[in-house]
């Protein structure tokens, strides 16, 4: 609704060409499309994919407590010390 009011929605033809119906504010449509393609290619490259498979499982409490973030091991020790 907000994007439509601001005139920031592509028509069907442009949506197909750029891969999104949203017109970005601070970059061109081409930059948005090319950046998205780059992120997807890097994310699904074999090395990145298998690295995610080997990553330790994260639980919802880990995410909430910030335990699987840089420095999370230190935080995990502090959390155990408090209990």
Secondary structure as GFF3:
##gff-version 3
##sequence-region A 1 83
A	DSSP	alpha_helix	2	5	.	.	.	ID=ss1
A	DSSP	alpha_helix	12	18	.	.	.	ID=ss2
A	DSSP	alpha_helix	29	43	.	.	.	ID=ss3
A	DSSP	alpha_helix	46	54	.	.	.	ID=ss4
A	DSSP	alpha_helix	60	65	.	.	.	ID=ss5
A	DSSP	alpha_helix	72	82	.	.	.	ID=ss6
###
